[in-house]
């Protein structure tokens, strides 16, 4: 199992129709990026009727055929990746691949915050919190954002741990 990569984005696509449009754009952009493989599709999870679920609970989940998960509310988007958090922090080539995926989303909604899934910020999406709520909570718990992604990794010969969060400036 292990700790996985997570990114949180601001979301101004406040209606279900706008989220459906975002879903179509994501599929198109992911297909362009991976021109050799345009098979990535986003399937709705958590429910049979995504519109009813969004109207009732305020969020919808999408699972990409690549294993990525998007939790979307009217205020936030959370990308949960199958990429291991340690690999993201440690290996520049892995980091750049993940950041390229985040750039596709950032181009539509704004820059992301990177954090490990062990910080448990999914609840912020499900509870209707805002991007400012996420930033405020992270600042209270971890202080100011890190200046560099690699600085989030603390490693010695016996163990590794992570600290803080990072706000990327992709756009």
MDTraj code that builds the backbone (N, CA, C; nanometers):
import mdtraj as md
import numpy as np

residues = "UNK UNK UNK UNK UNK UNK UNK UNK UNK UNK UNK UNK UNK UNK UNK UNK UNK UNK UNK UNK UNK UNK UNK UNK UNK UNK UNK UNK UNK UNK UNK UNK UNK UNK UNK UNK UNK UNK UNK UNK UNK UNK UNK UNK UNK UNK UNK UNK UNK UNK UNK UNK UNK UNK UNK UNK UNK UNK UNK UNK UNK UNK UNK UNK UNK UNK UNK UNK UNK UNK UNK UNK UNK UNK UNK UNK UNK UNK UNK UNK UNK UNK UNK UNK UNK UNK UNK UNK UNK UNK UNK UNK UNK UNK UNK UNK UNK UNK UNK UNK UNK UNK UNK UNK UNK UNK UNK UNK UNK UNK UNK UNK UNK UNK UNK UNK UNK UNK UNK UNK UNK UNK UNK UNK UNK UNK UNK UNK UNK UNK UNK UNK UNK UNK UNK UNK UNK UNK UNK UNK UNK UNK UNK UNK UNK UNK UNK UNK UNK UNK UNK UNK UNK UNK UNK UNK UNK UNK UNK UNK UNK UNK UNK UNK UNK UNK UNK UNK UNK UNK UNK".split()
xyz = np.array([
    [0.0851, -0.1182, 0.0000],
    [0.0000, 0.0000, 0.0000],
    [0.0890, 0.1235, 0.0000],
    [0.1200, 0.1829, 0.1106],
    [0.2077, 0.2987, 0.1142],
    [0.1364, 0.4304, 0.0966],
    [0.2132, 0.5357, 0.1060],
    [0.1620, 0.6717, 0.0942],
    [0.1608, 0.7107, -0.0536],
    [0.0512, 0.7677, -0.0988],
    [0.0347, 0.8052, -0.2393],
    [0.0360, 0.9569, -0.2566],
    [0.0586, 0.9986, -0.3804],
    [0.0591, 1.1394, -0.4186],
    [-0.0835, 1.1938, -0.4223],
    [-0.1000, 1.3168, -0.3742],
    [-0.2275, 1.3878, -0.3818],
    [-0.2019, 1.5332, -0.4195],
    [-0.2900, 1.5877, -0.5016],
    [-0.2874, 1.7302, -0.5339],
    [-0.4271, 1.7864, -0.5111],
    [-0.4322, 1.9057, -0.4551],
    [-0.5590, 1.9757, -0.4320],
    [-0.5591, 2.1016, -0.5188],
    [-0.6696, 2.1226, -0.5904],
    [-0.6862, 2.2386, -0.6776],
    [-0.8103, 2.3166, -0.6349],
    [-0.8080, 2.4467, -0.6587],
    [-0.9277, 2.5276, -0.6433],
    [-1.0239, 2.4883, -0.7551],
    [-1.1531, 2.5002, -0.7325],
    [-1.2505, 2.4686, -0.8372],
    [-1.3586, 2.5752, -0.8416],
    [-1.3744, 2.6340, -0.9572],
    [-1.4817, 2.7319, -0.9775],
    [-1.5924, 2.6757, -1.0656],
    [-1.5856, 2.5472, -1.0964],
    [-1.6889, 2.4808, -1.1770],
    [-1.7985, 2.4336, -1.0825],
    [-1.8829, 2.5266, -1.0413],
    [-1.9708, 2.5029, -0.9271],
    [-2.0989, 2.4264, -0.9584],
    [-2.1292, 2.4028, -1.0843],
    [-2.2507, 2.3280, -1.1164],
    [-2.2136, 2.1927, -1.1758],
    [-2.3079, 2.1015, -1.1730],
    [-2.2830, 1.9696, -1.2290],
    [-2.2516, 1.9793, -1.3780],
    [-2.3206, 2.0664, -1.4485],
    [-2.2974, 2.0821, -1.5923],
    [-2.1547, 2.1294, -1.6197],
    [-2.1052, 2.2210, -1.5373],
    [-1.9671, 2.2685, -1.5543],
    [-1.8674, 2.1575, -1.5224],
    [-1.8992, 2.0741, -1.4262],
    [-1.8111, 1.9621, -1.3932],
    [-1.8107, 1.8598, -1.5067],
    [-1.9250, 1.8357, -1.5673],
    [-1.9299, 1.7461, -1.6835],
    [-1.8461, 1.8022, -1.7980],
    [-1.8498, 1.9329, -1.8173],
    [-1.7673, 1.9970, -1.9200],
    [-1.6185, 1.9812, -1.8866],
    [-1.5840, 1.9986, -1.7601],
    [-1.4462, 1.9782, -1.7154],
    [-1.4021, 1.8344, -1.7433],
    [-1.4889, 1.7392, -1.7181],
    [-1.4594, 1.5980, -1.7439],
    [-1.4284, 1.5761, -1.8923],
    [-1.5070, 1.6353, -1.9811],
    [-1.4832, 1.6229, -2.1260],
    [-1.3493, 1.6848, -2.1651],
    [-1.3198, 1.8027, -2.1083],
    [-1.1924, 1.8691, -2.1383],
    [-1.0742, 1.7860, -2.0899],
    [-1.0868, 1.7282, -1.9710],
    [-0.9794, 1.6441, -1.9181],
    [-0.9518, 1.5256, -2.0095],
    [-1.0573, 1.4606, -2.0545],
    [-1.0385, 1.3458, -2.1443],
    [-0.9672, 1.3901, -2.2713],
    [-1.0085, 1.5020, -2.3279],
    [-0.9464, 1.5528, -2.4499],
    [-0.7997, 1.5874, -2.4267],
    [-0.7707, 1.6594, -2.3188],
    [-0.6325, 1.7005, -2.2910],
    [-0.5432, 1.5807, -2.2599],
    [-0.5955, 1.4839, -2.1837],
    [-0.5158, 1.3654, -2.1529],
    [-0.4880, 1.2871, -2.2815],
    [-0.5871, 1.2812, -2.3705],
    [-0.5672, 1.2108, -2.4972],
    [-0.4613, 1.2792, -2.5827],
    [-0.4603, 1.4124, -2.5845],
    [-0.3576, 1.4864, -2.6595],
    [-0.2197, 1.4592, -2.6009],
    [-0.2111, 1.4607, -2.4694],
    [-0.0826, 1.4410, -2.4018],
    [-0.0255, 1.3026, -2.4306],
    [-0.1119, 1.2050, -2.4288],
    [-0.0691, 1.0679, -2.4523],
    [-0.1183, 1.0250, -2.5904],
    [-0.0658, 1.0909, -2.6929],
    [-0.1159, 1.0702, -2.8289],
    [-0.1093, 0.9245, -2.8729],
    [-0.0165, 0.8485, -2.8179],
    [-0.0080, 0.7071, -2.8535],
    [-0.1167, 0.6248, -2.7845],
    [-0.1827, 0.6839, -2.6856],
    [-0.2844, 0.6099, -2.6113],
    [-0.3981, 0.7046, -2.5749],
    [-0.5024, 0.7032, -2.6549],
    [-0.6151, 0.7923, -2.6257],
    [-0.7273, 0.7176, -2.5538],
    [-0.6903, 0.6124, -2.4842],
    [-0.7918, 0.5291, -2.4209],
    [-0.8323, 0.5764, -2.2811],
    [-0.7659, 0.6803, -2.2285],
    [-0.8011, 0.7236, -2.0935],
    [-0.9446, 0.7731, -2.0907],
    [-1.0200, 0.7161, -2.0035],
    [-1.1577, 0.7590, -1.9867],
    [-1.1804, 0.7826, -1.8386],
    [-1.2761, 0.8668, -1.8079],
    [-1.3103, 0.8972, -1.6696],
    [-1.4489, 0.8412, -1.6421],
    [-1.4568, 0.7484, -1.5493],
    [-1.5835, 0.6872, -1.5115],
    [-1.6277, 0.7422, -1.3771],
    [-1.7573, 0.7627, -1.3640],
    [-1.8126, 0.8102, -1.2379],
    [-1.8100, 0.6971, -1.1359],
    [-1.7700, 0.7314, -1.0138],
    [-1.7693, 0.6323, -0.9058],
    [-1.8582, 0.6832, -0.7919],
    [-1.8827, 0.6022, -0.6941],
    [-1.9622, 0.6296, -0.5738],
    [-2.1127, 0.6191, -0.5963],
    [-2.1599, 0.6185, -0.7237],
    [-2.3042, 0.6255, -0.7444],
    [-2.3412, 0.5818, -0.8856],
    [-2.4710, 0.5606, -0.9066],
    [-2.5223, 0.5298, -1.0399],
    [-2.5650, 0.6558, -1.1139],
    [-2.6093, 0.7562, -1.0404],
    [-2.6562, 0.8806, -1.1018],
    [-2.5708, 0.9964, -1.0504],
    [-2.4656, 1.0352, -1.1257],
    [-2.3740, 1.1381, -1.0761],
    [-2.4390, 1.2745, -1.0538],
    [-2.5356, 1.3109, -1.1367],
    [-2.6003, 1.4409, -1.1189],
    [-2.6776, 1.4439, -0.9872],
    [-2.7540, 1.3394, -0.9621],
    [-2.8294, 1.3317, -0.8364],
    [-2.7341, 1.3302, -0.7163],
    [-2.6248, 1.2552, -0.7279],
    [-2.5269, 1.2474, -0.6198],
    [-2.4649, 1.3843, -0.5935],
    [-2.4290, 1.4556, -0.7004],
    [-2.3698, 1.5882, -0.6842],
    [-2.4690, 1.6840, -0.6185],
    [-2.5933, 1.6819, -0.6644],
    [-2.6942, 1.7718, -0.6077],
    [-2.7242, 1.7377, -0.4617],
    [-2.7198, 1.6113, -0.4267],
    [-2.7510, 1.5693, -0.2904],
    [-2.6320, 1.5855, -0.1949],
    [-2.5119, 1.5455, -0.2405],
    [-2.3953, 1.5409, -0.1516],
    [-2.2897, 1.6471, -0.1805],
    [-2.2998, 1.7141, -0.2951],
    [-2.2078, 1.8235, -0.3254],
    [-2.0741, 1.7822, -0.3835],
    [-2.0615, 1.6566, -0.4228],
    [-1.9357, 1.6123, -0.4841],
    [-1.9624, 1.4937, -0.5758],
    [-1.8658, 1.4695, -0.6617],
    [-1.8708, 1.3542, -0.7510],
    [-1.7293, 1.2991, -0.7631],
    [-1.7182, 1.1699, -0.7846],
    [-1.5871, 1.1072, -0.8011],
    [-1.5711, 1.0529, -0.9413],
    [-1.4517, 1.0677, -0.9955],
    [-1.4191, 1.0142, -1.1276],
    [-1.2951, 0.9271, -1.1152],
    [-1.2996, 0.8102, -1.1758],
    [-1.1839, 0.7210, -1.1781],
    [-1.1339, 0.7144, -1.3215],
    [-1.0063, 0.7478, -1.3389],
    [-0.9451, 0.7370, -1.4706],
    [-0.9038, 0.5942, -1.4976],
    [-0.9034, 0.5560, -1.6242],
    [-0.8631, 0.4198, -1.6585],
    [-0.7151, 0.3963, -1.6290],
    [-0.6418, 0.5032, -1.5946],
    [-0.5011, 0.4909, -1.5546],
    [-0.4857, 0.4729, -1.4034],
    [-0.5982, 0.4667, -1.3303],
    [-0.5935, 0.4477, -1.1857],
    [-0.6031, 0.5761, -1.1056],
    [-0.5924, 0.6918, -1.1717],
    [-0.6058, 0.8188, -1.1008],
    [-0.7504, 0.8393, -1.0579],
    [-0.7674, 0.9074, -0.9469],
    [-0.8994, 0.9360, -0.8923],
    [-0.9135, 1.0864, -0.8766],
    [-1.0252, 1.1405, -0.9231],
    [-1.0574, 1.2816, -0.9023],
    [-1.1815, 1.2892, -0.8155],
    [-1.1709, 1.3565, -0.7017],
    [-1.2864, 1.3910, -0.6200],
    [-1.3132, 1.5380, -0.6456],
    [-1.4352, 1.5686, -0.6890],
    [-1.4673, 1.7048, -0.7311],
    [-1.5885, 1.7554, -0.6549],
    [-1.5711, 1.8706, -0.5900],
    [-1.6837, 1.9424, -0.5302],
    [-1.6952, 2.0757, -0.6024],
    [-1.7906, 2.1564, -0.5627],
    [-1.8044, 2.2874, -0.6270],
    [-1.6900, 2.3809, -0.5898],
    [-1.6109, 2.3474, -0.4877],
    [-1.5006, 2.4332, -0.4430],
    [-1.3612, 2.3755, -0.4657],
    [-1.3489, 2.2433, -0.4677],
    [-1.2169, 2.1796, -0.4713],
    [-1.2138, 2.0626, -0.5689],
    [-1.0940, 2.0340, -0.6177],
    [-1.0668, 1.9122, -0.6929],
    [-0.9477, 1.8454, -0.6257],
    [-0.9616, 1.7184, -0.5969],
    [-0.8514, 1.6409, -0.5410],
    [-0.8117, 1.5346, -0.6424],
    [-0.6848, 1.5335, -0.6802],
    [-0.6291, 1.4281, -0.7643],
    [-0.5536, 1.3316, -0.6741],
    [-0.5968, 1.2074, -0.6710],
    [-0.5240, 1.1017, -0.6008],
    [-0.4618, 1.0138, -0.7079],
    [-0.3313, 1.0009, -0.7019],
    [-0.2589, 0.9259, -0.8038],
    [-0.2104, 0.7933, -0.7481],
    [-0.1871, 0.6998, -0.8369],
    [-0.1269, 0.5727, -0.7988],
    [0.0229, 0.5872, -0.7743],
    [0.0773, 0.7045, -0.8030],
    [0.2204, 0.7287, -0.7852],
    [0.2535, 0.7336, -0.6363],
    [0.3569, 0.6640, -0.5987],
    [0.4031, 0.6613, -0.4610],
    [0.4601, 0.7982, -0.4221],
    [0.4235, 0.8476, -0.3045],
    [0.4684, 0.9786, -0.2570],
    [0.6208, 0.9853, -0.2475],
    [0.6825, 0.8792, -0.1978],
    [0.8287, 0.8751, -0.1876],
    [0.8918, 0.8893, -0.3264],
    [0.8394, 0.8175, -0.4256],
    [0.8933, 0.8259, -0.5621],
    [0.8770, 0.9670, -0.6174],
    [0.7639, 1.0308, -0.5893],
    [0.7414, 1.1685, -0.6341],
    [0.8459, 1.2621, -0.5742],
    [0.8740, 1.2464, -0.4467],
    [0.9708, 1.3340, -0.3805],
    [1.1149, 1.3024, -0.4208],
    [1.1467, 1.1770, -0.4374],
    [1.2853, 1.1323, -0.4545],
    [1.3358, 1.1388, -0.5990],
    [1.2508, 1.1048, -0.6949],
    [1.2970, 1.0870, -0.8324],
    [1.2447, 1.1970, -0.9246],
    [1.3337, 1.2817, -0.9759],
    [1.2920, 1.3943, -1.0611],
    [1.2092, 1.3528, -1.1828],
    [1.2404, 1.2394, -1.2447],
    [1.1648, 1.1987, -1.3636],
    [1.0206, 1.1617, -1.3275],
    [1.0009, 1.0968, -1.2138],
    [0.8650, 1.0667, -1.1670],
    [0.7915, 1.1959, -1.1352],
    [0.8600, 1.2853, -1.0681],
    [0.8019, 1.4141, -1.0306],
    [0.7546, 1.4899, -1.1549],
    [0.8358, 1.4927, -1.2581],
    [0.7996, 1.5677, -1.3789],
    [0.6814, 1.5049, -1.4516],
    [0.6708, 1.3725, -1.4510],
    [0.5548, 1.3064, -1.5113],
    [0.4264, 1.3452, -1.4377],
    [0.4316, 1.3428, -1.3059],
    [0.3138, 1.3769, -1.2255],
    [0.2789, 1.5245, -1.2430],
    [0.3792, 1.6093, -1.2430],
    [0.3541, 1.7529, -1.2604],
    [0.2942, 1.7814, -1.3980],
    [0.3340, 1.7053, -1.4991],
    [0.2760, 1.7228, -1.6329],
    [0.1267, 1.6897, -1.6312],
    [0.0881, 1.5853, -1.5578],
    [-0.0543, 1.5541, -1.5434],
    [-0.1267, 1.6659, -1.4689],
    [-0.0641, 1.7166, -1.3637],
    [-0.1249, 1.8254, -1.2863],
    [-0.1390, 1.9521, -1.3704],
    [-0.0455, 1.9731, -1.4623],
    [-0.0521, 2.0906, -1.5495],
    [-0.1799, 2.0899, -1.6328],
    [-0.2240, 1.9724, -1.6762],
    [-0.3477, 1.9638, -1.7540],
    [-0.4665, 2.0161, -1.6737],
    [-0.4719, 1.9787, -1.5475],
    [-0.5814, 2.0247, -1.4611],
    [-0.5610, 2.1717, -1.4258],
    [-0.4378, 2.2085, -1.3931],
    [-0.4070, 2.3469, -1.3541],
    [-0.4442, 2.4449, -1.4647],
    [-0.4261, 2.4048, -1.5892],
    [-0.4614, 2.4921, -1.7008],
    [-0.6092, 2.5267, -1.7047],
    [-0.6909, 2.4469, -1.6381],
    [-0.8356, 2.4699, -1.6352],
    [-0.8830, 2.5348, -1.5056],
    [-0.8104, 2.5113, -1.3943],
    [-0.8618, 2.5576, -1.2647],
    [-0.7613, 2.6315, -1.1770],
    [-0.6327, 2.6257, -1.2065],
    [-0.5332, 2.6950, -1.1247],
    [-0.4311, 2.6003, -1.0639],
    [-0.3317, 2.6581, -1.0006],
    [-0.2180, 2.5828, -0.9474],
    [-0.2550, 2.4915, -0.8307],
    [-0.1859, 2.3767, -0.8205],
    [-0.2167, 2.2792, -0.7154],
    [-0.1299, 2.2925, -0.5908],
    [-0.1796, 2.2317, -0.4854],
    [-0.1026, 2.2075, -0.3634],
    [-0.0698, 2.0584, -0.3647],
    [0.0580, 2.0233, -0.3433],
    [0.0983, 1.8831, -0.3360],
    [0.1137, 1.8420, -0.1902],
    [0.0588, 1.7245, -0.1577],
    [0.0691, 1.6711, -0.0234],
    [0.0492, 1.5207, -0.0290],
    [0.0969, 1.4481, 0.0706],
    [0.0746, 1.3034, 0.0718],
    [-0.0698, 1.2721, 0.1100],
    [-0.1215, 1.1604, 0.0604],
    [-0.2589, 1.1246, 0.0958],
    [-0.2742, 1.0963, 0.2449],
    [-0.1642, 1.0700, 0.3136],
    [-0.1705, 1.0448, 0.4583],
    [-0.2133, 1.1681, 0.5377],
    [-0.2081, 1.2859, 0.4768],
    [-0.2565, 1.4072, 0.5436],
    [-0.4092, 1.4103, 0.5515],
    [-0.4766, 1.3288, 0.4733],
    [-0.6230, 1.3102, 0.4796],
    [-0.7024, 1.4370, 0.4498],
    [-0.6752, 1.4993, 0.3376],
    [-0.7504, 1.6180, 0.2993],
    [-0.8690, 1.5879, 0.2084],
    [-0.8958, 1.4602, 0.1810],
    [-1.0150, 1.4238, 0.1038],
    [-1.1409, 1.4756, 0.1713],
    [-1.1425, 1.4721, 0.3029],
    [-1.2610, 1.5174, 0.3758],
    [-1.2933, 1.6633, 0.3449],
    [-1.1931, 1.7430, 0.3137],
    [-1.2183, 1.8830, 0.2798],
    [-1.3020, 1.8932, 0.1529],
    [-1.2799, 1.8032, 0.0591],
    [-1.3600, 1.8012, -0.0636],
    [-1.5027, 1.7614, -0.0293],
    [-1.5177, 1.6524, 0.0458],
    [-1.6499, 1.5981, 0.0757],
    [-1.7324, 1.6879, 0.1675],
    [-1.6662, 1.7703, 0.2478],
    [-1.7374, 1.8563, 0.3426],
    [-1.7644, 1.9959, 0.2884],
    [-1.7290, 2.0226, 0.1627],
    [-1.7603, 2.1513, 0.1011],
    [-1.6659, 2.2641, 0.1369],
    [-1.5483, 2.2321, 0.1883],
    [-1.4511, 2.3361, 0.2216],
    [-1.3957, 2.4020, 0.0956],
    [-1.3304, 2.5162, 0.1151],
    [-1.2736, 2.5922, 0.0042],
    [-1.1219, 2.5745, -0.0013],
    [-1.0621, 2.6248, -0.1083],
    [-0.9171, 2.6227, -0.1238],
    [-0.8514, 2.7009, -0.0104],
    [-0.9104, 2.8142, 0.0261],
    [-0.8573, 2.8929, 0.1384],
    [-0.8635, 2.8150, 0.2698],
    [-0.9687, 2.7346, 0.2882],
    [-0.9775, 2.6493, 0.4076],
    [-0.8620, 2.5494, 0.4115],
    [-0.8308, 2.4907, 0.2959],
    [-0.7193, 2.3957, 0.2878],
    [-0.5888, 2.4659, 0.3220],
    [-0.5647, 2.5813, 0.2593],
    [-0.4411, 2.6563, 0.2855],
    [-0.4288, 2.6941, 0.4326],
    [-0.5368, 2.7421, 0.4907],
    [-0.5360, 2.7817, 0.6315],
    [-0.5037, 2.6624, 0.7219],
    [-0.5662, 2.5490, 0.6960],
    [-0.5410, 2.4292, 0.7756],
    [-0.3966, 2.3821, 0.7614],
    [-0.3465, 2.3805, 0.6388],
    [-0.2076, 2.3382, 0.6166],
    [-0.1096, 2.4314, 0.6872],
    [-0.1366, 2.5624, 0.6813],
    [-0.0479, 2.6582, 0.7485],
    [-0.0477, 2.6370, 0.8997],
    [-0.1647, 2.6111, 0.9573],
    [-0.1722, 2.5871, 1.1016],
    [-0.0962, 2.4612, 1.1416],
    [-0.1077, 2.3561, 1.0609],
    [-0.0445, 2.2286, 1.0950],
    [0.1033, 2.2221, 1.0595],
    [0.1408, 2.2823, 0.9437],
    [0.2758, 2.2603, 0.8904],
    [0.3536, 2.3881, 0.8633],
    [0.2946, 2.5024, 0.8909],
    [0.3636, 2.6285, 0.8653],
    [0.3553, 2.6688, 0.7188],
    [0.4503, 2.7482, 0.6776],
    [0.4527, 2.7974, 0.5396],
    [0.4845, 2.6830, 0.4423],
    [0.4426, 2.6966, 0.3160],
    [0.4739, 2.5916, 0.2183],
    [0.6245, 2.5799, 0.1952],
    [0.6669, 2.4618, 0.1563],
    [0.8079, 2.4384, 0.1260],
    [0.8447, 2.5147, -0.0012],
    [0.9702, 2.5539, -0.0104],
    [1.0185, 2.6288, -0.1277],
    [1.0521, 2.5369, -0.2444],
    [1.0728, 2.4080, -0.2149],
    [1.1110, 2.3117, -0.3181],
    [1.0492, 2.1763, -0.2834],
    [1.0044, 2.1047, -0.3839],
    [0.9407, 1.9747, -0.3606],
    [1.0354, 1.8783, -0.2896],
    [1.1598, 1.8734, -0.3345],
    [1.2564, 1.7790, -0.2774],
    [1.2808, 1.8037, -0.1283],
    [1.2587, 1.9258, -0.0822],
    [1.2792, 1.9586, 0.0600],
    [1.1749, 1.8928, 0.1507],
    [1.0696, 1.8386, 0.0920],
    [0.9664, 1.7724, 0.1709],
    [1.0100, 1.6333, 0.2172],
    [1.1174, 1.5813, 0.1584],
    [1.1666, 1.4481, 0.1922],
    [1.2780, 1.4569, 0.2955],
    [1.2586, 1.3866, 0.4059],
    [1.3614, 1.3740, 0.5091],
    [1.3990, 1.2262, 0.5111],
    [1.5247, 1.1985, 0.4799],
    [1.5661, 1.0594, 0.4659],
    [1.7040, 1.0387, 0.5265],
    [1.7192, 0.9244, 0.5918],
    [1.8523, 0.8808, 0.6334],
    [1.8641, 0.7333, 0.5979],
    [1.9660, 0.6668, 0.6446],
    [1.9867, 0.5276, 0.6041],
    [1.8839, 0.4312, 0.6624],
    [1.8077, 0.4727, 0.7617],
    [1.7140, 0.3823, 0.8277],
    [1.5667, 0.4064, 0.7934],
    [1.5306, 0.5275, 0.7603],
    [1.3898, 0.5574, 0.7351],
    [1.3773, 0.6845, 0.6519],
    [1.2542, 0.7088, 0.6083],
    [1.2232, 0.8358, 0.5441],
    [1.0915, 0.8860, 0.6020],
    [1.0745, 1.0162, 0.5963],
    [0.9481, 1.0782, 0.6346],
    [0.9281, 1.2018, 0.5483],
    [0.8103, 1.2556, 0.5569],
    [0.7788, 1.3736, 0.4775],
    [0.7355, 1.4857, 0.5699],
    [0.7549, 1.6057, 0.5229],
    [0.7141, 1.7219, 0.6009],
    [0.6578, 1.8281, 0.5077],
    [0.5582, 1.8980, 0.5539],
    [0.5063, 2.0131, 0.4821],
    [0.4258, 1.9820, 0.3576],
    [0.4126, 2.0838, 0.2765],
    [0.3346, 2.0796, 0.1529],
    [0.3989, 2.1772, 0.0562],
    [0.3591, 2.1699, -0.0691],
    [0.4194, 2.2546, -0.1721],
    [0.3097, 2.3092, -0.2623],
    [0.3137, 2.4389, -0.2898],
    [0.2206, 2.5008, -0.3841],
    [0.2970, 2.5224, -0.5138],
    [0.2552, 2.4524, -0.6177],
    [0.3261, 2.4613, -0.7453],
    [0.2819, 2.5852, -0.8220],
    [0.3654, 2.6293, -0.9128],
    [0.3323, 2.7432, -1.0002],
    [0.3469, 2.6976, -1.1446],
    [0.2577, 2.6085, -1.1858],
    [0.2609, 2.5506, -1.3195],
    [0.2113, 2.6478, -1.4255],
    [0.1174, 2.7345, -1.3872],
    [0.0625, 2.8291, -1.4860],
    [0.0885, 2.9720, -1.4415],
])
top = md.Topology()
chain = top.add_chain()
for i, resn in enumerate(residues, 1):
    res = top.add_residue(resn, chain, resSeq=i)
    for name in ("N", "CA", "C"):
        top.add_atom(name, md.element.get_by_symbol(name[0]), res)
traj = md.Trajectory(xyz[None], top)
